[in-house]
C-alpha cells in the first residue's frame, strides 16, 4: 500500500483526489497539508509539510505556486518523491524543480490526464507516418469561458509532441486572419475556442488527399487530472532521483 501526503488537501483538486483514493486499494492518504484547516478529513492535516510528522512514501501536490519552494525544500531534505501538479511556476521555481530532481524523484507534466498523455504518444507515431505522406495538421482546443490563456498549455504540448517525432519541424500558426494566403506546408494551425463550462476538449486533425484522420480527447470533469496524479504517485514510489513526467507512467 502506497502512503501519500496530499499537499493542498483542502483545495478543489485535493478534495477530488481524497475521494478517488478512498476507493483505491493500492494507495492511501496518510496526511494532508493545507494552509486552510477548515475542512475535516479522515487523515491528520498540517499547515506545512515541515510540521507533518507522518511517515509517507510520496507527496501529491495540488496547491499554489507560493507554497512550492517550501515543498521542494522539505522533499529534498526528506528524500521524499513528489508529484508536482501546481501550475504557474516562475522560471526560478522551474530551475528549483530541476535542482530538486537531483536529490529526489520529481514528476511534473503539462497535463496530468492519462488520456492526454496517451494521446501524445499516439500522435508521435501518427506523425511519423502521416507527415511524410503530405497530411496537413490542425489542432482545435475548447475550454470554458473563464480560461484566460489561449491556446492552452495542453494544446502546445500536443503540437510539441508531434514536432518531437519529426526531423523537419513545424511552426505554429495561431491566427490566420492576419494574412490572406494559403496555409504553409510546414505549419500546424492551432485554434482556441472559449465558451460555457467546457472542461477541456482537444482535437488533432490529420488532413490528407481524400482522407482525414482525427484524434479527440474530451475531459468531462477535473477528476481526470486527479486520477492521473494518483497513478503517477504509485509509479514514483521507489524511483531514483530524477525528473519524470507522465510519459514515463504510460508505457507501451
NUSE-654273 format. One record per residue: x, y, z of N, C-alpha, C in turn. Coordinates in steps of 0.2 Angstrom, whole numbers, padded with zeros to 4 digits, always signed. Example, Ala and Ser with C-alpha at 12.3 -4.5 7.8 and 13.67 -1.06 7.14 Angstrom:
2
+0066-0028+0039+0062-0022+0039+0066-0016+0039 +0064-0011+0035+0068-0005+0036+0064+0000+0039 
//
This chain:
252
+0004-0006+0000+0000+0000+0000+0004+0006+0000 +0003+0011-0005+0007+0017-0005+0004+0022+0000 +0009+0025+0004+0007+0030+0008+0008+0037+0006 +0003+0041+0005+0004+0048+0001+0002+0053+0006 +0005+0059+0005+0004+0065+0009+0000+0069+0003 -0006+0072+0005-0009+0076+0000-0008+0084+0002 -0003+0087-0003-0001+0094-0001-0006+0098-0005 -0010+0102-0001-0016+0106-0004-0022+0102-0004 -0023+0098+0002-0028+0094+0003-0035+0097+0003 -0035+0103+0005-0042+0106+0006-0044+0111+0000 -0040+0111-0005-0042+0114-0011-0046+0109-0015 -0049+0112-0021-0054+0108-0025-0051+0101-0027 -0044+0102-0030-0041+0095-0033-0039+0091-0027 -0037+0094-0021-0035+0090-0016-0041+0086-0013 -0047+0089-0013-0053+0085-0011-0055+0080-0016 -0054+0081-0023-0056+0077-0028-0051+0070-0027 -0045+0071-0026-0040+0066-0025-0042+0062-0019 -0044+0066-0013-0046+0062-0007-0051+0057-0009 -0056+0059-0013-0062+0055-0014-0059+0049-0019 -0055+0050-0023-0053+0045-0028-0049+0040-0024 -0044+0042-0020-0040+0037-0016-0044+0033-0011 -0050+0036-0009-0054+0032-0004-0056+0025-0007 -0057+0025-0014-0059+0019-0017-0054+0015-0020 -0048+0017-0019-0042+0014-0022-0038+0009-0017 -0038+0003-0018-0035-0002-0013-0027-0002-0013 -0024+0002-0018-0017+0002-0019-0013+0008-0016 -0017+0013-0014-0014+0019-0011-0019+0022-0006 -0016+0025-0001-0020+0029+0005-0017+0035+0006 -0021+0040+0008-0018+0047+0010-0017+0046+0018 -0011+0047+0020-0010+0046+0027-0010+0053+0031 -0009+0058+0027-0009+0065+0030-0010+0070+0025 -0012+0076+0027-0014+0081+0022-0010+0088+0024 -0009+0092+0020-0005+0099+0021-0009+0104+0018 -0011+0109+0021-0015+0115+0018-0015+0121+0023 -0014+0127+0021-0014+0132+0025-0021+0134+0028 -0026+0131+0024-0033+0132+0027-0035+0125+0030 -0037+0125+0037-0039+0119+0040-0046+0119+0042 -0050+0122+0038-0057+0122+0039-0061+0116+0037 -0058+0111+0034-0061+0105+0032-0059+0099+0036 -0063+0095+0038-0061+0089+0042-0061+0083+0038 -0055+0081+0037-0053+0075+0033-0052+0069+0038 -0052+0063+0034-0051+0057+0038-0044+0055+0040 -0039+0060+0038-0032+0060+0040-0030+0066+0043 -0025+0066+0047-0022+0072+0050-0020+0077+0045 -0021+0084+0047-0019+0089+0042-0015+0094+0046 -0010+0096+0042-0005+0101+0045-0005+0107+0040 -0002+0113+0043-0002+0119+0039+0004+0119+0034 +0009+0115+0036+0015+0115+0032+0018+0108+0032 +0022+0106+0027+0024+0099+0026+0030+0098+0032 +0033+0104+0034+0038+0104+0039+0035+0101+0045 +0029+0103+0047+0025+0101+0053+0023+0094+0053 +0022+0091+0047+0020+0085+0046+0025+0079+0048 +0023+0075+0053+0027+0070+0056+0025+0063+0054 +0021+0063+0049+0018+0056+0047+0023+0053+0042 +0024+0047+0043+0029+0043+0038+0025+0042+0031 +0028+0044+0026+0025+0043+0019+0030+0041+0014 +0027+0038+0008+0031+0036+0003+0032+0041-0003 +0027+0046-0003+0026+0051-0009+0022+0056-0007 +0023+0062-0010+0019+0068-0009+0015+0069-0016 +0008+0071-0016+0005+0073-0021+0003+0080-0020 +0005+0085-0025+0004+0092-0024+0000+0095-0029 -0006+0098-0026-0010+0102-0030-0012+0108-0026 -0007+0113-0025-0008+0118-0021-0007+0125-0025 -0003+0129-0023-0002+0135-0027+0006+0137-0027 +0008+0141-0032+0015+0142-0033+0018+0145-0027 +0015+0149-0023+0018+0152-0017+0020+0146-0012 +0018+0140-0012+0019+0135-0007+0025+0130-0010 +0026+0131-0016+0031+0126-0020+0038+0126-0017 +0041+0132-0016+0048+0132-0014+0049+0128-0007 +0044+0130-0002+0045+0126+0004+0044+0119+0003 +0039+0117-0001+0038+0110-0003+0044+0106-0005 +0047+0109-0010+0053+0106-0013+0059+0106-0008 +0060+0111-0004+0065+0111+0001+0064+0105+0006 +0058+0104+0008+0056+0098+0013+0057+0091+0009 +0055+0091+0003+0055+0084+0000+0062+0083-0002 +0067+0088-0003+0074+0086-0004+0077+0084+0003 +0075+0087+0008+0078+0086+0015+0076+0079+0017 +0070+0077+0015+0067+0070+0017+0069+0065+0012 +0071+0067+0006+0072+0062+0000+0065+0059-0001 +0060+0063-0001+0053+0061-0002+0051+0063-0009 +0049+0058-0013+0047+0059-0020+0040+0063-0020 +0040+0067-0026+0034+0072-0026+0031+0072-0033 +0024+0072-0033+0021+0073-0040+0019+0080-0040 +0022+0084-0044+0021+0091-0043+0016+0093-0049 +0009+0095-0046+0004+0097-0051+0002+0104-0051 +0005+0108-0047+0004+0115-0046+0007+0119-0053 +0003+0123-0055+0004+0127-0062+0006+0134-0060 +0008+0137-0065+0010+0145-0064+0017+0146-0061 +0021+0141-0061+0028+0142-0058+0032+0147-0062 +0036+0151-0058+0041+0155-0062+0047+0152-0064 +0051+0155-0068+0057+0152-0071+0062+0150-0065 +0062+0154-0060+0066+0152-0054+0064+0146-0051 +0057+0145-0051+0054+0139-0047+0056+0133-0052 +0055+0134-0058+0056+0128-0063+0064+0126-0062 +0068+0131-0061+0075+0129-0060+0076+0125-0054 +0072+0128-0049+0072+0124-0042+0070+0117-0043 +0065+0116-0047+0062+0109-0048+0068+0105-0051 +0071+0108-0056+0077+0104-0059+0082+0102-0054 +0083+0107-0049+0088+0106-0044+0086+0100-0039 +0080+0101-0037+0077+0096-0033+0077+0089-0035 +0076+0088-0042+0076+0082-0045+0083+0078-0045 +0088+0082-0043+0095+0079-0042+0095+0075-0036 +0091+0077-0031+0091+0074-0024+0085+0069-0023 +0080+0070-0027+0074+0065-0026+0070+0065-0032 +0065+0060-0032+0061+0059-0038+0056+0065-0039 +0056+0068-0044+0050+0073-0045+0047+0072-0052 +0040+0072-0052+0036+0071-0058+0032+0077-0059 +0033+0080-0065+0029+0086-0067+0027+0085-0074 +0021+0087-0076+0019+0086-0083+0014+0092-0084 +0014+0094-0091+0010+0100-0093+0002+0098-0091 +0001+0092-0092-0006+0089-0091-0006+0082-0088 -0009+0081-0082-0009+0075-0078-0014+0070-0081 -0018+0071-0086-0023+0067-0088-0019+0061-0091 -0021+0055-0090-0019+0049-0093-0020+0049-0100 -0027+0051-0102-0029+0051-0109-0025+0055-0113 -0023+0061-0111-0019+0066-0114-0012+0064-0116 -0009+0061-0110-0003+0058-0111-0002+0052-0116 -0007+0048-0116-0008+0043-0121-0008+0046-0128 -0012+0051-0128-0013+0054-0135-0007+0057-0137 -0003+0060-0133+0004+0062-0135+0008+0057-0138 +0008+0051-0135+0012+0045-0138+0009+0043-0145 +0002+0043-0145-0001+0041-0152+0001+0046-0157 +0001+0052-0155+0002+0057-0160+0009+0057-0163 +0014+0055-0159+0021+0054-0162+0021+0049-0167 +0017+0043-0166+0018+0038-0170+0014+0040-0177 +0008+0043-0176+0004+0045-0182+0008+0050-0186 +0012+0055-0183+0015+0060-0186+0021+0057-0191 +0024+0052-0188+0030+0048-0192+0027+0046-0198 +0021+0043-0198+0018+0040-0205+0015+0045-0209 +0011+0050-0206+0006+0054-0210+0010+0061-0212 +0014+0063-0208+0018+0069-0211+0022+0068-0217 +0026+0063-0218+0030+0062-0224+0025+0061-0230 +0019+0059-0228+0014+0057-0234+0010+0063-0236 +0012+0069-0233+0009+0075-0235+0003+0078-0232 +0001+0074-0226-0005+0076-0222-0004+0083-0219 -0009+0088-0219-0009+0094-0216-0011+0092-0208 -0009+0096-0204-0010+0095-0197-0013+0101-0194 -0019+0101-0191-0023+0106-0187-0025+0104-0180 -0025+0109-0176-0027+0107-0169-0032+0112-0167 -0038+0110-0164-0043+0114-0161-0044+0112-0154 -0044+0117-0149-0045+0116-0142-0050+0120-0140 -0054+0117-0135-0060+0121-0132-0060+0121-0125 -0061+0126-0122-0062+0127-0114-0067+0132-0112 -0068+0132-0106-0073+0136-0103-0072+0143-0104 -0077+0148-0103-0076+0155-0104-0072+0159-0099 -0070+0155-0093-0066+0158-0088-0058+0157-0089 -0057+0153-0094-0050+0152-0095-0046+0158-0099 -0041+0160-0096-0038+0167-0098-0032+0166-0104 -0029+0160-0104-0024+0159-0108-0026+0155-0115 -0023+0157-0120-0025+0154-0127-0019+0154-0131 -0017+0149-0135-0020+0142-0134-0018+0139-0127 -0021+0134-0125-0020+0130-0119-0013+0127-0119 -0010+0126-0113-0004+0123-0112-0004+0116-0115 -0010+0113-0114-0010+0106-0117-0010+0106-0124 -0013+0111-0128-0013+0111-0135-0006+0112-0137 -0002+0116-0134+0005+0117-0136+0009+0111-0135 +0007+0107-0129+0011+0101-0128+0009+0096-0133 +0003+0095-0136+0001+0091-0141+0005+0092-0147 +0005+0099-0149+0009+0101-0155+0017+0099-0154 +0019+0100-0148+0026+0099-0147+0028+0091-0148 +0023+0087-0146+0024+0080-0146+0025+0078-0153 +0021+0081-0158+0022+0080-0165+0028+0082-0167 +0031+0088-0166+0037+0090-0168+0043+0086-0165 +0042+0083-0159+0047+0079-0156+0049+0073-0160 +0043+0071-0164+0044+0064-0168+0047+0065-0175 +0048+0072-0177+0049+0073-0184+0056+0077-0184 +0060+0075-0190+0066+0079-0191+0065+0086-0193 +0060+0087-0198+0058+0093-0201+0052+0096-0196 +0054+0101-0193+0049+0104-0188+0044+0109-0191 +0038+0109-0187+0033+0113-0189+0033+0120-0185 +0030+0125-0188+0029+0131-0185+0022+0131-0183 +0020+0135-0178+0013+0135-0176+0010+0142-0178 +0004+0141-0181+0000+0147-0183-0006+0148-0179 -0006+0153-0175-0012+0154-0170-0017+0159-0173 -0016+0162-0179-0021+0167-0181-0020+0168-0189 -0024+0164-0193-0023+0165-0200-0027+0171-0203 -0030+0175-0198-0034+0181-0201-0029+0187-0202 -0023+0186-0200-0018+0192-0200-0015+0192-0208 -0015+0187-0211-0013+0187-0218-0018+0183-0223 -0020+0186-0229-0024+0182-0233-0019+0178-0238 -0018+0172-0236-0014+0167-0240-0015+0160-0238 -0014+0155-0243-0015+0148-0241-0010+0146-0236 -0012+0141-0233-0008+0138-0227-0001+0136-0229 +0004+0137-0225+0010+0134-0227+0011+0127-0225 +0015+0123-0229+0015+0116-0228+0018+0114-0222 +0023+0118-0219+0026+0116-0213+0023+0120-0207 +0017+0120-0206+0014+0123-0200+0008+0119-0198 +0007+0120-0191+0001+0117-0188-0003+0123-0186 -0009+0123-0188-0014+0128-0186-0017+0127-0179 -0017+0131-0175-0020+0130-0168-0025+0135-0166 -0031+0133-0165-0037+0137-0164-0040+0136-0157 -0041+0141-0154-0044+0141-0147-0051+0143-0147 -0055+0139-0144-0062+0141-0143-0064+0142-0135 -0067+0147-0133-0069+0148-0126-0077+0149-0126 -0080+0145-0121-0087+0146-0120-0090+0141-0115 -0095+0143-0112-0099+0139-0107-0094+0136-0101 -0095+0130-0100-0092+0127-0095-0088+0121-0097 -0086+0121-0103-0082+0116-0106-0075+0115-0102 -0074+0109-0099-0069+0107-0095-0062+0107-0100 -0063+0104-0105-0057+0104-0110-0058+0099-0115 -0057+0101-0122-0058+0096-0127-0052+0098-0132 -0049+0093-0135-0043+0094-0139-0044+0089-0145 -0044+0092-0151-0045+0088-0157-0039+0090-0162 -0035+0084-0164-0030+0085-0168-0032+0081-0175 -0031+0085-0180-0034+0083-0187-0028+0082-0192 -0027+0076-0194-0023+0075-0200-0027+0075-0206 -0026+0080-0211-0030+0080-0217-0026+0079-0223 -0027+0073-0226-0023+0072-0232-0028+0072-0238 -0025+0069-0244-0029+0069-0250-0034+0064-0250 -0041+0066-0249-0046+0061-0249-0047+0057-0243 -0044+0059-0238-0045+0056-0231-0043+0060-0225 -0046+0059-0220-0045+0063-0214-0045+0059-0208 -0040+0059-0204-0039+0056-0198-0039+0061-0192 -0044+0059-0187-0044+0064-0181-0043+0060-0175 -0040+0064-0170-0039+0061-0163-0042+0066-0159 -0047+0064-0154-0050+0068-0150-0050+0066-0142 -0048+0071-0138-0049+0069-0131-0053+0074-0128 -0058+0072-0124-0063+0076-0120-0063+0075-0113 -0062+0080-0109-0062+0079-0101-0069+0082-0099 -0072+0078-0095-0079+0079-0093-0079+0082-0086 -0073+0081-0082-0073+0084-0076-0065+0084-0074 -0063+0088-0069-0056+0089-0067-0054+0082-0064 -0058+0078-0062-0056+0071-0059-0051+0068-0063 -0051+0069-0070-0046+0065-0074-0039+0067-0072 -0038+0073-0070-0032+0076-0068-0030+0073-0062 -0035+0072-0057-0033+0069-0051-0032+0061-0052 -0035+0058-0056-0034+0051-0057-0027+0050-0060 -0025+0054-0064-0018+0054-0067-0013+0055-0061 -0014+0060-0057-0009+0061-0052-0009+0055-0047 -0014+0052-0046-0014+0046-0041-0010+0040-0044 -0011+0039-0051-0007+0034-0054+0001+0036-0055 +0002+0043-0055+0009+0045-0055+0012+0044-0048 +0008+0045-0043+0011+0044-0036+0013+0036-0035 +0009+0032-0038+0010+0025-0037+0017+0023-0041 +0017+0026-0047+0023+0025-0051+0030+0027-0048 +0029+0033-0045+0035+0036-0042+0038+0033-0036 +0035+0030-0032+0037+0027-0026+0043+0022-0028 +0049+0023-0025+0055+0019-0026+0059+0020-0031 +0057+0026-0035+0061+0028-0041+0067+0032-0039 +0073+0031-0042+0078+0035-0040+0077+0042-0042 +0082+0047-0039+0081+0054-0040+0081+0055-0048 +0077+0060-0050+0077+0062-0057+0071+0066-0058 +0070+0068-0065+0064+0072-0067+0060+0067-0071 +0054+0066-0069+0050+0062-0073+0044+0065-0075 +0040+0063-0080+0034+0065-0082+0029+0060-0084 +0023+0062-0086+0018+0056-0087+0019+0051-0092 +0023+0053-0097+0025+0049-0102+0029+0043-0099 +0032+0044-0093+0036+0038-0090+0031+0033-0087 +0025+0036-0085+0020+0032-0081+0016+0028-0087 +0015+0030-0093+0012+0027-0098+0017+0023-0102 +0017+0017-0101+0022+0013-0105+0018+0008-0110 +0020+0008-0116+0018+0003-0121+0023+0002-0127 
//
